Structure formats: C-alpha cells, structure tokens
Amino acid sequence: MEHIINEADRKKLTLFLGECWNSGSYEKGDMKALSIKEMRRFDTPSDQHAVFSRLVEVGKWSRFYWVTRKIDSEPDNVELLFINPERFCKLAADYLGEEKCQK
C-alpha cells in the first residue's frame, strides 16, 4: 500500500502537535528529539486521535470538518472521516497548509 502522507505533511502535523521535528536524534536538557524511526508516521489510529484532539483543543475542528465536507464524497457522514487514519491525517495536513495561505 502506498502512503499518502509525505515528509512535509509529517513535519507539519508533528509541529502542529507541539512535538519536536528533527532529522536526527539528540537530547538537550529535558527535551529529547526523536529519531526518524521513532517519529510519528500519521497512519495509525493513535496518530489520528492525537491530530483530532489537537484540532479540537485549538478550536479548529469545526472549520476543518466543514472544509473537508466540500471534498469528501459523503459530506454528511462524519464517521467516514475516521475510517482511514492516514487519509484523515493527510486531510488535516492539507487543511493546515491551506489555512496558513488564507491568513
């Protein structure tokens, strides 16, 4: 199966979650940067939940949902957003990129 999340998407989502993005592994004080193998892949239910929770926490869920309704084939069925974690995370990455362009 081909992954739809690319490196730029992973970086955007990692930073959105408030986590450290780094191409190597190091420790500095209390902060430990994750190695590439340890970084989120944004293709699991736990990654999807983290992105969803952050969208809710920062007040972006409602806008994200309405924007994705325009591109989803079943716009009135919110459950369909949660069937594929990687697709959900890709939609969130695209939304976050578009949101910055509109400011």
Backbone bond lengths (Angstrom), bond angles and torsions (degrees), N, CA, C in turn:
res aa  C-N    CA-C-N  psi(-1)  N-CA   C-N-CA  omega(-1)  CA-C   N-CA-C  phi
1 M - - - 1.450 - - 1.537 109.39 -
2 E 1.295 115.82 130.66 1.455 121.39 179.56 1.526 109.70 -81.18
3 H 1.316 114.74 136.23 1.467 119.30 179.25 1.520 109.77 -82.82
4 I 1.313 115.17 140.77 1.464 119.74 179.57 1.526 111.65 -97.04
5 I 1.331 116.37 -14.66 1.463 120.78 178.08 1.525 108.42 -85.98
6 N 1.319 116.68 126.42 1.462 119.55 177.90 1.530 110.29 -104.91
7 E 1.318 115.95 179.78 1.461 121.81 -177.02 1.536 112.02 -59.85
8 A 1.319 116.90 -42.02 1.470 120.41 179.62 1.532 110.84 -63.68
9 D 1.343 116.81 -39.98 1.468 120.67 177.14 1.525 110.72 -63.51
10 R 1.336 116.42 -44.81 1.471 120.08 179.55 1.528 110.96 -60.78
11 K 1.312 116.04 -42.14 1.470 119.55 179.55 1.531 110.32 -63.10
12 K 1.339 116.10 -46.82 1.470 121.08 -179.07 1.533 110.83 -59.15
13 L 1.330 116.72 -45.98 1.460 120.61 -178.32 1.525 111.71 -70.66
14 T 1.313 116.99 -38.06 1.469 120.66 178.59 1.523 110.38 -61.14
15 L 1.320 116.28 -46.98 1.466 120.31 179.05 1.532 111.12 -66.76
16 F 1.340 117.39 -36.96 1.458 121.64 177.25 1.530 110.83 -59.87
17 L 1.332 116.02 -35.92 1.461 120.60 178.59 1.524 112.29 -77.55
18 G 1.338 116.73 -5.23 1.456 120.42 179.56 1.510 113.14 80.98
19 E 1.324 116.13 19.65 1.453 120.95 179.93 1.522 109.83 -99.25
20 C 1.300 115.28 162.45 1.455 121.37 -176.95 1.530 110.59 -79.88
21 W 1.316 116.37 134.18 1.461 121.86 174.90 1.520 107.75 -109.33
22 N 1.307 115.87 124.23 1.455 120.30 -179.55 1.514 108.70 -155.98
23 S 1.302 116.48 145.56 1.460 119.43 -179.72 1.526 112.27 -84.62
24 G 1.312 117.69 -8.04 1.455 121.60 177.51 1.508 110.34 -128.60
25 S 1.320 116.95 -174.54 1.449 121.05 -179.80 1.519 108.77 -118.18
26 Y 1.313 116.30 131.02 1.456 119.87 176.97 1.515 109.48 -154.69
27 E 1.309 116.21 165.10 1.460 120.87 174.89 1.515 108.55 -125.16
28 K 1.313 115.88 136.53 1.463 121.40 177.84 1.516 106.85 -142.46
29 G 1.299 116.39 108.99 1.455 119.98 -177.50 1.519 110.54 62.04
30 D 1.328 116.04 -128.94 1.465 120.60 179.48 1.521 112.69 -86.12
31 M 1.320 116.80 -6.58 1.469 119.98 -175.02 1.520 110.63 -97.72
32 K 1.309 116.33 127.63 1.452 121.08 176.84 1.516 108.25 -117.60
33 A 1.301 116.33 120.78 1.465 119.87 175.85 1.516 107.86 -80.93
34 L 1.290 116.02 141.84 1.450 120.53 -178.91 1.521 110.92 -85.21
35 S 1.306 115.54 146.82 1.458 119.10 174.12 1.528 107.56 -75.25
36 I 1.312 116.39 167.97 1.466 120.44 -179.30 1.523 110.75 -57.45
37 K 1.309 117.85 -38.72 1.468 120.81 -180.00 1.522 111.99 -65.60
38 E 1.336 117.33 -28.41 1.460 121.55 -177.94 1.521 113.23 -89.00
39 M 1.316 117.93 -14.76 1.467 121.13 -175.74 1.530 111.11 -68.97
40 R 1.296 114.33 154.85 1.465 120.06 176.91 1.526 109.98 -62.82
41 R 1.329 115.06 144.50 1.465 119.99 175.72 1.528 110.88 -101.38
42 F 1.307 116.99 -13.66 1.469 123.35 -179.80 1.524 111.90 58.52
43 D 1.330 114.79 43.69 1.466 120.23 175.59 1.532 111.26 -136.59
44 T 1.334 116.06 17.85 1.462 120.20 179.95 1.535 109.88 -121.02
45 P 1.328 116.74 158.11 1.464 119.39 177.10 1.536 113.02 -57.98
46 S 1.329 117.78 -35.17 1.471 118.84 -179.87 1.534 111.26 -68.57
47 D 1.339 117.82 -36.99 1.459 120.40 175.37 1.530 110.17 -65.97
48 Q 1.327 115.47 -42.87 1.464 120.44 178.65 1.523 110.30 -59.51
49 H 1.308 117.14 -44.41 1.459 120.75 179.98 1.524 111.22 -64.47
50 A 1.323 116.86 -38.91 1.469 120.15 178.62 1.531 110.52 -62.15
51 V 1.328 116.94 -43.09 1.470 120.98 179.51 1.528 109.76 -66.85
52 F 1.329 116.83 -45.84 1.463 120.96 178.19 1.535 110.67 -58.05
53 S 1.321 116.54 -48.14 1.469 120.86 -178.69 1.524 111.45 -60.87
54 R 1.321 116.36 -39.73 1.468 119.87 179.64 1.532 110.90 -68.31
55 L 1.342 116.86 -40.00 1.463 120.35 176.57 1.529 110.34 -58.08
56 V 1.330 116.31 -43.20 1.468 120.98 178.63 1.527 110.06 -66.27
57 E 1.327 116.13 -46.27 1.465 121.93 -176.64 1.528 112.64 -58.31
58 V 1.327 116.64 -39.74 1.471 119.15 -177.05 1.532 112.68 -95.84
59 G 1.336 116.28 9.30 1.458 120.34 174.85 1.519 115.35 75.99
60 K 1.329 117.01 25.19 1.460 120.44 -178.30 1.530 113.06 -106.72
61 W 1.328 118.81 -5.15 1.456 120.66 -175.29 1.529 112.49 -60.69
62 S 1.307 117.67 -48.46 1.464 120.78 -176.12 1.525 111.09 -59.26
63 R 1.304 116.24 -48.05 1.482 120.25 179.34 1.526 110.56 -63.77
64 F 1.341 117.80 -43.38 1.467 121.73 177.57 1.525 110.26 -57.70
65 Y 1.329 116.00 -46.31 1.469 120.03 -179.26 1.528 111.32 -60.81
66 W 1.320 117.49 -45.05 1.460 119.87 -178.61 1.521 112.08 -68.14
67 V 1.323 116.90 -36.13 1.468 120.08 177.38 1.529 110.32 -66.88
68 T 1.331 117.51 -43.18 1.464 119.67 -178.76 1.522 111.71 -70.70
69 R 1.306 117.68 -25.05 1.473 119.53 176.23 1.523 111.00 -58.89
70 K 1.321 116.74 -31.65 1.465 120.81 -179.07 1.516 112.73 -70.02
71 I 1.345 117.13 -26.19 1.467 119.72 -177.52 1.517 112.73 -103.68
72 D 1.306 117.72 -17.63 1.460 120.56 -177.26 1.523 110.81 -79.62
73 S 1.339 115.25 143.43 1.473 119.53 -178.86 1.530 112.18 -71.35
74 E 1.312 117.83 -24.17 1.462 122.93 177.63 1.532 108.16 -120.01
75 P 1.322 117.44 73.50 1.454 120.87 -169.39 1.526 116.65 -61.81
76 D 1.314 118.50 -25.28 1.455 119.17 -176.14 1.524 113.60 -92.91
77 N 1.315 117.56 3.63 1.446 120.83 -176.05 1.527 110.18 -111.54
78 V 1.333 117.08 91.06 1.463 121.60 -176.66 1.531 111.82 -61.71
79 E 1.325 116.91 -28.42 1.464 120.04 -179.43 1.530 111.79 -60.50
80 L 1.333 117.33 -31.00 1.458 120.42 -179.38 1.529 112.12 -65.13
81 L 1.320 117.23 -24.91 1.465 119.70 176.45 1.526 111.30 -64.03
82 F 1.322 116.85 -26.81 1.464 120.70 -172.40 1.527 113.70 -99.28
83 I 1.318 118.73 2.36 1.464 120.98 -178.81 1.521 111.76 -69.80
84 N 1.320 117.47 -41.46 1.460 122.24 -176.22 1.529 109.15 -118.06
85 P 1.341 117.82 105.07 1.471 120.54 -177.02 1.526 113.46 -57.41
86 E 1.314 117.83 -40.28 1.457 119.73 -178.19 1.528 111.16 -67.34
87 R 1.317 117.15 -40.12 1.459 120.91 178.00 1.527 110.49 -64.04
88 F 1.335 116.71 -42.99 1.461 121.15 177.60 1.528 109.95 -58.03
89 C 1.330 116.58 -47.47 1.465 120.86 -178.45 1.533 110.81 -65.47
90 K 1.323 117.17 -36.61 1.469 120.53 177.16 1.533 109.95 -64.63
91 L 1.317 117.27 -44.52 1.464 120.62 177.18 1.527 110.66 -59.79
92 A 1.339 116.82 -40.88 1.462 120.74 179.15 1.528 110.67 -65.32
93 A 1.322 117.12 -42.86 1.468 120.81 178.71 1.524 110.44 -61.96
94 D 1.322 116.34 -44.16 1.469 120.37 178.48 1.532 110.46 -63.29
95 Y 1.336 116.56 -42.56 1.459 121.11 178.91 1.526 110.91 -61.38
96 L 1.308 117.12 -45.48 1.462 120.68 -178.92 1.523 111.12 -64.25
97 G 1.318 117.76 -35.71 1.459 121.55 176.61 1.510 111.60 -68.59
98 E 1.318 117.01 -42.35 1.469 121.22 179.22 1.518 111.08 -67.78
99 E 1.332 115.96 -37.11 1.455 120.59 -178.78 1.534 110.24 -61.39
100 K 1.324 117.95 -40.67 1.462 120.95 179.59 1.518 111.16 -66.80
101 C 1.327 117.10 -34.21 1.454 121.30 179.78 1.528 111.57 -68.20
102 Q 1.326 117.74 -27.37 1.461 121.34 -176.60 1.522 112.30 -82.64
103 K 1.312 118.65 -13.80 1.466 120.92 -177.50 1.500 112.02 -79.77
